[in-house]
């Protein structure tokens, strides 16, 4: 299927996501790669034989940098465009 030089990785290789995109539908959340893999925005994949690869997104939870939602720094600041009076 791939006519690129060098050839894109096959659908069953570990680096299959490196293949070129031949059709992109960001409004629907998916793209088709030249090796026949459908890649979804949530990082899930559908292989040509119908095998499903669960989403494998790297999250901040793995890095230990998830902010405490109760922390004042985690809350977005609201700006009214004016400075508050004291």
Gaussian input, Z-matrix of N, CA and C with variables (Angstrom, degrees):
# hf/3-21g

backbone

0 1
 N
 C     1     B1
 C     2     B2     1     A1
 N     3     B3     2     A2     1     D1
 C     4     B4     3     A3     2     D2
 C     5     B5     4     A4     3     D3
 N     6     B6     5     A5     4     D4
 C     7     B7     6     A6     5     D5
 C     8     B8     7     A7     6     D6
 N     9     B9     8     A8     7     D7
 C    10    B10     9     A9     8     D8
 C    11    B11    10    A10     9     D9
 N    12    B12    11    A11    10    D10
 C    13    B13    12    A12    11    D11
 C    14    B14    13    A13    12    D12
 N    15    B15    14    A14    13    D13
 C    16    B16    15    A15    14    D14
 C    17    B17    16    A16    15    D15
 N    18    B18    17    A17    16    D16
 C    19    B19    18    A18    17    D17
 C    20    B20    19    A19    18    D18
 N    21    B21    20    A20    19    D19
 C    22    B22    21    A21    20    D20
 C    23    B23    22    A22    21    D21
 N    24    B24    23    A23    22    D22
 C    25    B25    24    A24    23    D23
 C    26    B26    25    A25    24    D24
 N    27    B27    26    A26    25    D25
 C    28    B28    27    A27    26    D26
 C    29    B29    28    A28    27    D27
 N    30    B30    29    A29    28    D28
 C    31    B31    30    A30    29    D29
 C    32    B32    31    A31    30    D30
 N    33    B33    32    A32    31    D31
 C    34    B34    33    A33    32    D32
 C    35    B35    34    A34    33    D33
 N    36    B36    35    A35    34    D34
 C    37    B37    36    A36    35    D35
 C    38    B38    37    A37    36    D36
 N    39    B39    38    A38    37    D37
 C    40    B40    39    A39    38    D38
 C    41    B41    40    A40    39    D39
 N    42    B42    41    A41    40    D40
 C    43    B43    42    A42    41    D41
 C    44    B44    43    A43    42    D42
 N    45    B45    44    A44    43    D43
 C    46    B46    45    A45    44    D44
 C    47    B47    46    A46    45    D45
 N    48    B48    47    A47    46    D46
 C    49    B49    48    A48    47    D47
 C    50    B50    49    A49    48    D48
 N    51    B51    50    A50    49    D49
 C    52    B52    51    A51    50    D50
 C    53    B53    52    A52    51    D51
 N    54    B54    53    A53    52    D52
 C    55    B55    54    A54    53    D53
 C    56    B56    55    A55    54    D54
 N    57    B57    56    A56    55    D55
 C    58    B58    57    A57    56    D56
 C    59    B59    58    A58    57    D57
 N    60    B60    59    A59    58    D58
 C    61    B61    60    A60    59    D59
 C    62    B62    61    A61    60    D60
 N    63    B63    62    A62    61    D61
 C    64    B64    63    A63    62    D62
 C    65    B65    64    A64    63    D63
 N    66    B66    65    A65    64    D64
 C    67    B67    66    A66    65    D65
 C    68    B68    67    A67    66    D66
 N    69    B69    68    A68    67    D67
 C    70    B70    69    A69    68    D68
 C    71    B71    70    A70    69    D69
 N    72    B72    71    A71    70    D70
 C    73    B73    72    A72    71    D71
 C    74    B74    73    A73    72    D72
 N    75    B75    74    A74    73    D73
 C    76    B76    75    A75    74    D74
 C    77    B77    76    A76    75    D75
 N    78    B78    77    A77    76    D76
 C    79    B79    78    A78    77    D77
 C    80    B80    79    A79    78    D78
 N    81    B81    80    A80    79    D79
 C    82    B82    81    A81    80    D80
 C    83    B83    82    A82    81    D81
 N    84    B84    83    A83    82    D82
 C    85    B85    84    A84    83    D83
 C    86    B86    85    A85    84    D84
 N    87    B87    86    A86    85    D85
 C    88    B88    87    A87    86    D86
 C    89    B89    88    A88    87    D87
 N    90    B90    89    A89    88    D88
 C    91    B91    90    A90    89    D89
 C    92    B92    91    A91    90    D90
 N    93    B93    92    A92    91    D91
 C    94    B94    93    A93    92    D92
 C    95    B95    94    A94    93    D93
 N    96    B96    95    A95    94    D94
 C    97    B97    96    A96    95    D95
 C    98    B98    97    A97    96    D96
 N    99    B99    98    A98    97    D97
 C   100   B100    99    A99    98    D98
 C   101   B101   100   A100    99    D99
 N   102   B102   101   A101   100   D100
 C   103   B103   102   A102   101   D101
 C   104   B104   103   A103   102   D102
 N   105   B105   104   A104   103   D103
 C   106   B106   105   A105   104   D104
 C   107   B107   106   A106   105   D105
 N   108   B108   107   A107   106   D106
 C   109   B109   108   A108   107   D107
 C   110   B110   109   A109   108   D108
 N   111   B111   110   A110   109   D109
 C   112   B112   111   A111   110   D110
 C   113   B113   112   A112   111   D111
 N   114   B114   113   A113   112   D112
 C   115   B115   114   A114   113   D113
 C   116   B116   115   A115   114   D114
 N   117   B117   116   A116   115   D115
 C   118   B118   117   A117   116   D116
 C   119   B119   118   A118   117   D117
 N   120   B120   119   A119   118   D118
 C   121   B121   120   A120   119   D119
 C   122   B122   121   A121   120   D120
 N   123   B123   122   A122   121   D121
 C   124   B124   123   A123   122   D122
 C   125   B125   124   A124   123   D123
 N   126   B126   125   A125   124   D124
 C   127   B127   126   A126   125   D125
 C   128   B128   127   A127   126   D126
 N   129   B129   128   A128   127   D127
 C   130   B130   129   A129   128   D128
 C   131   B131   130   A130   129   D129
 N   132   B132   131   A131   130   D130
 C   133   B133   132   A132   131   D131
 C   134   B134   133   A133   132   D132
 N   135   B135   134   A134   133   D133
 C   136   B136   135   A135   134   D134
 C   137   B137   136   A136   135   D135
 N   138   B138   137   A137   136   D136
 C   139   B139   138   A138   137   D137
 C   140   B140   139   A139   138   D138
 N   141   B141   140   A140   139   D139
 C   142   B142   141   A141   140   D140
 C   143   B143   142   A142   141   D141
 N   144   B144   143   A143   142   D142
 C   145   B145   144   A144   143   D143
 C   146   B146   145   A145   144   D144
 N   147   B147   146   A146   145   D145
 C   148   B148   147   A147   146   D146
 C   149   B149   148   A148   147   D147
 N   150   B150   149   A149   148   D148
 C   151   B151   150   A150   149   D149
 C   152   B152   151   A151   150   D150
 N   153   B153   152   A152   151   D151
 C   154   B154   153   A153   152   D152
 C   155   B155   154   A154   153   D153
 N   156   B156   155   A155   154   D154
 C   157   B157   156   A156   155   D155
 C   158   B158   157   A157   156   D156
 N   159   B159   158   A158   157   D157
 C   160   B160   159   A159   158   D158
 C   161   B161   160   A160   159   D159
 N   162   B162   161   A161   160   D160
 C   163   B163   162   A162   161   D161
 C   164   B164   163   A163   162   D162
 N   165   B165   164   A164   163   D163
 C   166   B166   165   A165   164   D164
 C   167   B167   166   A166   165   D165
 N   168   B168   167   A167   166   D166
 C   169   B169   168   A168   167   D167
 C   170   B170   169   A169   168   D168
 N   171   B171   170   A170   169   D169
 C   172   B172   171   A171   170   D170
 C   173   B173   172   A172   171   D171
 N   174   B174   173   A173   172   D172
 C   175   B175   174   A174   173   D173
 C   176   B176   175   A175   174   D174
 N   177   B177   176   A176   175   D175
 C   178   B178   177   A177   176   D176
 C   179   B179   178   A178   177   D177
 N   180   B180   179   A179   178   D178
 C   181   B181   180   A180   179   D179
 C   182   B182   181   A181   180   D180
 N   183   B183   182   A182   181   D181
 C   184   B184   183   A183   182   D182
 C   185   B185   184   A184   183   D183
 N   186   B186   185   A185   184   D184
 C   187   B187   186   A186   185   D185
 C   188   B188   187   A187   186   D186
 N   189   B189   188   A188   187   D187
 C   190   B190   189   A189   188   D188
 C   191   B191   190   A190   189   D189
 N   192   B192   191   A191   190   D190
 C   193   B193   192   A192   191   D191
 C   194   B194   193   A193   192   D192
 N   195   B195   194   A194   193   D193
 C   196   B196   195   A195   194   D194
 C   197   B197   196   A196   195   D195
 N   198   B198   197   A197   196   D196
 C   199   B199   198   A198   197   D197
 C   200   B200   199   A199   198   D198
 N   201   B201   200   A200   199   D199
 C   202   B202   201   A201   200   D200
 C   203   B203   202   A202   201   D201
 N   204   B204   203   A203   202   D202
 C   205   B205   204   A204   203   D203
 C   206   B206   205   A205   204   D204
 N   207   B207   206   A206   205   D205
 C   208   B208   207   A207   206   D206
 C   209   B209   208   A208   207   D207
 N   210   B210   209   A209   208   D208
 C   211   B211   210   A210   209   D209
 C   212   B212   211   A211   210   D210
 N   213   B213   212   A212   211   D211
 C   214   B214   213   A213   212   D212
 C   215   B215   214   A214   213   D213
 N   216   B216   215   A215   214   D214
 C   217   B217   216   A216   215   D215
 C   218   B218   217   A217   216   D216
 N   219   B219   218   A218   217   D217
 C   220   B220   219   A219   218   D218
 C   221   B221   220   A220   219   D219
 N   222   B222   221   A221   220   D220
 C   223   B223   222   A222   221   D221
 C   224   B224   223   A223   222   D222
 N   225   B225   224   A224   223   D223
 C   226   B226   225   A225   224   D224
 C   227   B227   226   A226   225   D225
 N   228   B228   227   A227   226   D226
 C   229   B229   228   A228   227   D227
 C   230   B230   229   A229   228   D228
 N   231   B231   230   A230   229   D229
 C   232   B232   231   A231   230   D230
 C   233   B233   232   A232   231   D231
 N   234   B234   233   A233   232   D232
 C   235   B235   234   A234   233   D233
 C   236   B236   235   A235   234   D234
 N   237   B237   236   A236   235   D235
 C   238   B238   237   A237   236   D236
 C   239   B239   238   A238   237   D237
 N   240   B240   239   A239   238   D238
 C   241   B241   240   A240   239   D239
 C   242   B242   241   A241   240   D240
 N   243   B243   242   A242   241   D241
 C   244   B244   243   A243   242   D242
 C   245   B245   244   A244   243   D243
 N   246   B246   245   A245   244   D244
 C   247   B247   246   A246   245   D245
 C   248   B248   247   A247   246   D246
 N   249   B249   248   A248   247   D247
 C   250   B250   249   A249   248   D248
 C   251   B251   250   A250   249   D249
 N   252   B252   251   A251   250   D250
 C   253   B253   252   A252   251   D251
 C   254   B254   253   A253   252   D252
 N   255   B255   254   A254   253   D253
 C   256   B256   255   A255   254   D254
 C   257   B257   256   A256   255   D255

   B1=1.4513
   B2=1.5324
   B3=1.3330
   B4=1.4598
   B5=1.5201
   B6=1.3223
   B7=1.4570
   B8=1.5238
   B9=1.3112
   B10=1.4604
   B11=1.5193
   B12=1.3272
   B13=1.4689
   B14=1.4984
   B15=1.3020
   B16=1.4591
   B17=1.5277
   B18=1.3212
   B19=1.4670
   B20=1.5228
   B21=1.3145
   B22=1.4694
   B23=1.5302
   B24=1.3368
   B25=1.4690
   B26=1.5307
   B27=1.3211
   B28=1.4601
   B29=1.5279
   B30=1.3153
   B31=1.4666
   B32=1.5196
   B33=1.3249
   B34=1.4610
   B35=1.5244
   B36=1.3258
   B37=1.4672
   B38=1.5236
   B39=1.3128
   B40=1.4729
   B41=1.5292
   B42=1.3352
   B43=1.4665
   B44=1.5318
   B45=1.3355
   B46=1.4656
   B47=1.5243
   B48=1.3390
   B49=1.4731
   B50=1.5241
   B51=1.3249
   B52=1.4586
   B53=1.5317
   B54=1.3168
   B55=1.4636
   B56=1.5294
   B57=1.3271
   B58=1.4651
   B59=1.5280
   B60=1.3065
   B61=1.4628
   B62=1.5219
   B63=1.3311
   B64=1.4669
   B65=1.5179
   B66=1.3256
   B67=1.4661
   B68=1.5233
   B69=1.3208
   B70=1.4602
   B71=1.5242
   B72=1.3080
   B73=1.4660
   B74=1.5247
   B75=1.3446
   B76=1.4646
   B77=1.5259
   B78=1.3180
   B79=1.4682
   B80=1.5211
   B81=1.3266
   B82=1.4590
   B83=1.5287
   B84=1.3340
   B85=1.4534
   B86=1.5167
   B87=1.3388
   B88=1.4555
   B89=1.5137
   B90=1.3475
   B91=1.4643
   B92=1.5301
   B93=1.3337
   B94=1.4569
   B95=1.5166
   B96=1.3204
   B97=1.4571
   B98=1.5297
   B99=1.3366
   B100=1.4669
   B101=1.5252
   B102=1.3131
   B103=1.4627
   B104=1.5365
   B105=1.3364
   B106=1.4627
   B107=1.5081
   B108=1.3144
   B109=1.4604
   B110=1.5278
   B111=1.3172
   B112=1.4612
   B113=1.5221
   B114=1.3344
   B115=1.4626
   B116=1.5200
   B117=1.3290
   B118=1.4583
   B119=1.5230
   B120=1.3266
   B121=1.4680
   B122=1.5233
   B123=1.3219
   B124=1.4661
   B125=1.5268
   B126=1.3377
   B127=1.4587
   B128=1.5277
   B129=1.3136
   B130=1.4613
   B131=1.5230
   B132=1.3302
   B133=1.4614
   B134=1.5233
   B135=1.3145
   B136=1.4581
   B137=1.5219
   B138=1.3377
   B139=1.4560
   B140=1.5197
   B141=1.3302
   B142=1.4716
   B143=1.5282
   B144=1.3298
   B145=1.4706
   B146=1.5299
   B147=1.3445
   B148=1.4614
   B149=1.5127
   B150=1.3250
   B151=1.4684
   B152=1.5230
   B153=1.3173
   B154=1.4616
   B155=1.5219
   B156=1.3128
   B157=1.4645
   B158=1.5271
   B159=1.3103
   B160=1.4703
   B161=1.5293
   B162=1.3298
   B163=1.4646
   B164=1.5233
   B165=1.3216
   B166=1.4565
   B167=1.5253
   B168=1.3006
   B169=1.4593
   B170=1.5188
   B171=1.3063
   B172=1.4635
   B173=1.5181
   B174=1.2987
   B175=1.4597
   B176=1.5145
   B177=1.3093
   B178=1.4581
   B179=1.5159
   B180=1.3383
   B181=1.4630
   B182=1.5308
   B183=1.3098
   B184=1.4530
   B185=1.5250
   B186=1.3147
   B187=1.4682
   B188=1.5203
   B189=1.3215
   B190=1.4493
   B191=1.5175
   B192=1.3260
   B193=1.4541
   B194=1.5268
   B195=1.3175
   B196=1.4546
   B197=1.5186
   B198=1.3438
   B199=1.4572
   B200=1.5206
   B201=1.3111
   B202=1.4559
   B203=1.5262
   B204=1.3563
   B205=1.4643
   B206=1.5224
   B207=1.3207
   B208=1.4638
   B209=1.5260
   B210=1.3179
   B211=1.4593
   B212=1.5225
   B213=1.3417
   B214=1.4642
   B215=1.5300
   B216=1.3125
   B217=1.4626
   B218=1.5187
   B219=1.3327
   B220=1.4641
   B221=1.5160
   B222=1.3255
   B223=1.4607
   B224=1.5221
   B225=1.3289
   B226=1.4643
   B227=1.5206
   B228=1.2943
   B229=1.4572
   B230=1.5089
   B231=1.3002
   B232=1.4588
   B233=1.5117
   B234=1.2831
   B235=1.4523
   B236=1.5191
   B237=1.3145
   B238=1.4573
   B239=1.5174
   B240=1.3106
   B241=1.4642
   B242=1.5175
   B243=1.3260
   B244=1.4718
   B245=1.5144
   B246=1.2944
   B247=1.4617
   B248=1.5142
   B249=1.3099
   B250=1.4632
   B251=1.5262
   B252=1.3259
   B253=1.4679
   B254=1.5045
   B255=1.3318
   B256=1.4684
   B257=1.4794
   A1=110.93
   A2=117.99
   A3=121.89
   A4=111.30
   A5=115.78
   A6=120.62
   A7=111.19
   A8=116.91
   A9=121.31
   A10=110.62
   A11=115.74
   A12=122.10
   A13=107.93
   A14=122.17
   A15=125.43
   A16=110.36
   A17=115.14
   A18=120.07
   A19=111.16
   A20=114.63
   A21=120.35
   A22=108.77
   A23=116.71
   A24=119.58
   A25=110.80
   A26=117.86
   A27=120.64
   A28=111.78
   A29=115.53
   A30=121.87
   A31=113.60
   A32=118.37
   A33=120.20
   A34=112.76
   A35=116.85
   A36=120.95
   A37=109.21
   A38=116.36
   A39=119.64
   A40=111.84
   A41=117.94
   A42=120.80
   A43=112.11
   A44=117.26
   A45=122.73
   A46=113.55
   A47=117.53
   A48=121.27
   A49=112.17
   A50=118.22
   A51=121.88
   A52=112.17
   A53=118.21
   A54=121.52
   A55=110.39
   A56=115.52
   A57=121.29
   A58=111.13
   A59=115.94
   A60=122.00
   A61=108.60
   A62=116.86
   A63=120.47
   A64=112.04
   A65=117.89
   A66=122.32
   A67=107.71
   A68=114.89
   A69=119.48
   A70=109.68
   A71=115.91
   A72=122.14
   A73=108.95
   A74=117.48
   A75=120.10
   A76=113.10
   A77=117.06
   A78=119.57
   A79=111.43
   A80=116.69
   A81=121.82
   A82=111.96
   A83=116.68
   A84=120.53
   A85=115.92
   A86=118.17
   A87=118.89
   A88=111.35
   A89=114.60
   A90=122.49
   A91=108.47
   A92=115.76
   A93=122.15
   A94=108.28
   A95=116.61
   A96=121.68
   A97=109.46
   A98=116.54
   A99=120.32
   A100=113.07
   A101=118.83
   A102=121.09
   A103=111.88
   A104=116.78
   A105=121.29
   A106=114.92
   A107=118.42
   A108=122.78
   A109=108.83
   A110=116.25
   A111=121.86
   A112=106.72
   A113=116.33
   A114=122.29
   A115=107.65
   A116=116.18
   A117=121.65
   A118=110.60
   A119=116.44
   A120=121.87
   A121=112.88
   A122=117.77
   A123=120.13
   A124=111.80
   A125=117.12
   A126=127.92
   A127=113.59
   A128=117.77
   A129=120.14
   A130=108.37
   A131=116.14
   A132=120.53
   A133=110.20
   A134=114.68
   A135=122.16
   A136=106.41
   A137=116.13
   A138=121.37
   A139=110.20
   A140=118.26
   A141=121.09
   A142=114.98
   A143=118.22
   A144=120.09
   A145=112.62
   A146=117.14
   A147=121.28
   A148=113.82
   A149=117.22
   A150=120.49
   A151=109.64
   A152=116.31
   A153=122.46
   A154=109.53
   A155=115.95
   A156=121.87
   A157=105.94
   A158=116.63
   A159=121.48
   A160=110.12
   A161=117.10
   A162=119.82
   A163=110.74
   A164=115.24
   A165=120.14
   A166=110.44
   A167=114.68
   A168=121.78
   A169=110.24
   A170=115.61
   A171=120.19
   A172=107.13
   A173=116.02
   A174=119.38
   A175=110.58
   A176=115.56
   A177=120.90
   A178=111.43
   A179=117.30
   A180=120.48
   A181=110.67
   A182=116.70
   A183=120.18
   A184=110.95
   A185=116.58
   A186=120.75
   A187=111.74
   A188=117.32
   A189=120.70
   A190=113.57
   A191=117.41
   A192=119.73
   A193=112.59
   A194=117.05
   A195=120.11
   A196=108.88
   A197=117.84
   A198=118.97
   A199=111.69
   A200=115.69
   A201=121.42
   A202=107.57
   A203=119.03
   A204=120.19
   A205=113.41
   A206=118.23
   A207=121.20
   A208=111.54
   A209=116.34
   A210=120.75
   A211=110.46
   A212=118.71
   A213=120.41
   A214=111.74
   A215=118.09
   A216=120.70
   A217=112.41
   A218=117.47
   A219=121.04
   A220=111.62
   A221=117.66
   A222=120.67
   A223=110.28
   A224=117.35
   A225=118.93
   A226=110.57
   A227=115.99
   A228=120.63
   A229=109.62
   A230=115.56
   A231=120.62
   A232=108.55
   A233=114.86
   A234=119.26
   A235=108.38
   A236=116.30
   A237=120.26
   A238=110.70
   A239=115.81
   A240=118.94
   A241=111.28
   A242=117.58
   A243=121.70
   A244=109.22
   A245=114.94
   A246=119.38
   A247=109.61
   A248=115.47
   A249=120.32
   A250=110.18
   A251=115.33
   A252=120.13
   A253=109.20
   A254=115.58
   A255=120.05
   A256=109.83
   D1=-36.84
   D2=-176.28
   D3=-82.73
   D4=131.63
   D5=177.61
   D6=-114.75
   D7=11.27
   D8=179.69
   D9=-78.18
   D10=155.70
   D11=174.41
   D12=-122.52
   D13=122.16
   D14=-7.73
   D15=-67.78
   D16=160.15
   D17=-178.44
   D18=-61.45
   D19=146.96
   D20=176.23
   D21=-71.34
   D22=156.57
   D23=178.83
   D24=-63.41
   D25=144.77
   D26=177.79
   D27=-66.51
   D28=164.89
   D29=-175.50
   D30=-60.94
   D31=-24.00
   D32=-175.61
   D33=-104.42
   D34=7.94
   D35=176.26
   D36=-81.20
   D37=156.37
   D38=-179.08
   D39=-68.41
   D40=-24.43
   D41=179.57
   D42=-101.56
   D43=29.59
   D44=-177.29
   D45=-56.08
   D46=-26.63
   D47=-178.82
   D48=-69.38
   D49=-11.99
   D50=-179.41
   D51=-80.48
   D52=-4.92
   D53=179.41
   D54=-66.67
   D55=157.00
   D56=-179.80
   D57=-70.65
   D58=146.61
   D59=176.60
   D60=-82.96
   D61=128.06
   D62=177.97
   D63=-106.39
   D64=-20.85
   D65=175.72
   D66=-149.11
   D67=131.29
   D68=-178.64
   D69=-126.87
   D70=131.33
   D71=178.57
   D72=-131.37
   D73=71.64
   D74=-177.12
   D75=-61.50
   D76=-28.08
   D77=178.78
   D78=-67.95
   D79=-22.77
   D80=177.53
   D81=-104.32
   D82=-10.05
   D83=174.30
   D84=86.58
   D85=25.83
   D86=179.04
   D87=-148.29
   D88=160.87
   D89=176.25
   D90=-141.32
   D91=148.94
   D92=176.52
   D93=-104.27
   D94=127.74
   D95=177.92
   D96=-94.83
   D97=159.15
   D98=-176.37
   D99=-66.65
   D100=-13.63
   D101=176.62
   D102=-90.68
   D103=7.39
   D104=176.28
   D105=89.76
   D106=3.21
   D107=-179.46
   D108=-86.62
   D109=134.61
   D110=172.36
   D111=-97.82
   D112=122.73
   D113=-178.42
   D114=-108.69
   D115=131.43
   D116=-179.73
   D117=-102.20
   D118=156.08
   D119=-178.67
   D120=-57.98
   D121=-28.98
   D122=-179.65
   D123=-82.77
   D124=8.59
   D125=-179.90
   D126=76.24
   D127=7.71
   D128=171.30
   D129=-74.18
   D130=161.18
   D131=-177.95
   D132=-140.27
   D133=152.94
   D134=174.11
   D135=-123.76
   D136=117.01
   D137=-178.34
   D138=-82.44
   D139=161.39
   D140=-175.98
   D141=-56.49
   D142=-28.92
   D143=-179.78
   D144=-86.40
   D145=2.90
   D146=179.20
   D147=96.56
   D148=-3.70
   D149=178.15
   D150=-65.33
   D151=136.58
   D152=-179.50
   D153=-100.97
   D154=130.58
   D155=173.70
   D156=-105.97
   D157=119.04
   D158=-177.70
   D159=-62.90
   D160=153.86
   D161=176.71
   D162=-53.52
   D163=138.68
   D164=-177.81
   D165=-133.13
   D166=42.32
   D167=-179.73
   D168=-67.64
   D169=137.63
   D170=172.91
   D171=-79.21
   D172=129.11
   D173=-178.05
   D174=-114.68
   D175=163.80
   D176=177.68
   D177=-64.48
   D178=-23.05
   D179=-178.78
   D180=-62.70
   D181=-31.44
   D182=178.70
   D183=-72.70
   D184=-26.29
   D185=-176.87
   D186=-89.15
   D187=-11.41
   D188=-178.78
   D189=77.04
   D190=19.78
   D191=-176.48
   D192=-113.67
   D193=27.38
   D194=178.71
   D195=-77.54
   D196=122.15
   D197=-178.86
   D198=-70.83
   D199=148.58
   D200=175.65
   D201=-70.97
   D202=121.17
   D203=-177.62
   D204=-62.86
   D205=-18.24
   D206=179.35
   D207=-87.09
   D208=-10.07
   D209=-179.04
   D210=-71.83
   D211=140.25
   D212=178.17
   D213=-61.76
   D214=-27.37
   D215=179.17
   D216=-72.40
   D217=-22.83
   D218=-178.28
   D219=-79.94
   D220=-20.63
   D221=-178.72
   D222=-84.08
   D223=134.94
   D224=177.26
   D225=-68.20
   D226=144.21
   D227=178.17
   D228=-84.89
   D229=140.00
   D230=176.49
   D231=-98.11
   D232=136.57
   D233=179.47
   D234=-120.68
   D235=125.26
   D236=178.78
   D237=-93.83
   D238=-2.73
   D239=-179.00
   D240=90.96
   D241=-12.90
   D242=178.25
   D243=-120.71
   D244=152.87
   D245=176.43
   D246=-79.71
   D247=144.53
   D248=179.03
   D249=-71.61
   D250=142.04
   D251=177.04
   D252=-81.68
   D253=147.47
   D254=177.56
   D255=-118.65

